[in-house]
Amino acid sequence: MRRARREAARYPSSIRADVSNPRNHHYVPQAYLLGFADERDQTCVRWRMTDAPCFVTRVRNVACERDFYSFVNDRTGKIDHQSFETALNRSETMLREALREYILGGVTATTTLKLRIAVGVGFQMTRTKYFRRKLERMADYAARTWMAAHRPELGDALDRVHMIPGSDVHLNWIQDWAVRLASILLDQSWFVVRATAGQFITSDNPVYGIAGHTDALDVGVLAASEIRYPVDAATALVWTPQPGYDAAILFSEREVSQFNAATFANAYEQAYAKPDYRVALESVPRHPGDLMERINAITQAPEFKRPGTRRFDPASADGTKT
C-alpha cells in the first residue's frame, strides 16, 4: 500500500494554472515536468548546444513561450490566448491519469488505457517548439516551390525571406499529426521501463524516435527502431515495431545512462532532471549534431537560421510592437 501511494504521488492530479500570465504557454506541460522536479517544484536545466552551466528553476519557467498557442478566433474575430492550451492540458491530464492506472494496474480495460496514452503522447510530440520548427521549414519549402513555378520573376528575393505559416496552420497540424502518431503507437509493442538505479531525464522534445544507435538524432516515427517517452524520473515508455508482447523491463544504472544520452541528444534546447541528479545531468555527453541541422535537411530551401513565429502583441501608438 505504501509503495502504491509513493507511486501515485509521482503523478499529480492537477497543477495551479499560471493565471498571472495566461499568455505564457507551455509546450511541455508543467504537470509533466513535476515528475522531474523536487518537492519545491524546481528542476535542474541544462542547455544542449551551449557550455552554459546547469541551473535550477521552477517548472513554470521552462519549456514555454509567449503566445505559442494564441490564434484569432474566426467566430469572434478576437485573439484567443488560452483555449487551445487549455484543451491541450486536458489531453495531458488524460495522459497522466491513464499512465498512472496503466502502470499501477487499474480497473479500466488495457486497450482503453493504451488508446488514451497513445493519443496523449501524440499530442505531446506535436505540441513542442521542435515540431513547430519542422512545420515552418516544410511550409517555407512548399511556398518557395510554388513561387518558383508560378512567380519566377521574384527570383533572388525568395532567398531573403522566410515564409512562415500562421498559427492556425500550426494548431491544425498539432491535432492531425497527434492522431496519426497514436494510430502508429497502437500497432507497436509497448515496454514499461523502470530505473533500478539512477534517474531518467527529460527534455523540451520528450517524445522522440531513434534508429540504429542510442544517441541517434530524432527520426520519423515510421523509420524509428524505438519511440521513447520518459514518464518521470523513475519510469519511461518505449514502443518498438518489433513483434512481441507488452512487458515491464528493469534498467540498470548503465542502461539508464544510455537512455539519458539519447534523451539529451534529442532535446531541442534544454534537458531537465531533478536537482539532486545535477551531477549526472552535467556528465551526459553532448551529441555532435544539431536538431536545427536535422530540420534544415528536410528540404533544399535556404537554411532556417533564425526562425520566427507570428506574434500577437498589440502595436503601440508609434506602430511598434509592445
PyMOL commands that set and color helices and strands:
alter all, ss='L'
color gray80, all
select helices_A, chain A and resi 2-9+30-36+59-61+83-104+110-126+129-150+152-160+167-186+253-265+275-283+291-296
alter helices_A, ss='H'
color red, helices_A
select strands_A, chain A and resi 24-26+42-47+55-58+64-66+71-72+79-80+189-195+202-203+208-210+226-232+235-240+247-251+270-273
alter strands_A, ss='S'
color yellow, strands_A
deselect
rebuild
show_as cartoon
